[in-house]
């Protein structure tokens, strides 16, 4: 039986970067969660808001707001636990989809031709490199 494959925390961090779906405090909080996430447990982590504030150097109120925004964007899911910290799950599949869309758009942009304001160079089959360098153009 084949072992299930999981993304490493580093790969999840790259998805957070490449998805470009978060900015500022949301990105910092998501990155902090990605560093703590356990791939073998559904990319879950359970840091307190206080711990996330220490990890990100943000105010705890800002961390709470960012986590709520991430939850609204469906990038994380939060479960309250009695007598314990929150339990967060990262939506790695959505991060993958968003990162792929950004990468695809970048490839399409790269492939698009940019029109030069200058005429095309004069190169014919009977010219060699020396002719082009010396300026002896037929």
Secondary structure as UniProt FT lines:
FT   HELIX           9..19
FT   HELIX           24..36
FT   HELIX           39..41
FT   STRAND          44..45
FT   HELIX           49..56
FT   HELIX           60..72
FT   TURN            73..74
FT   STRAND          76..79
FT   TURN            82..83
FT   STRAND          87..90
FT   HELIX           92..111
FT   TURN            125..126
FT   HELIX           129..134
//
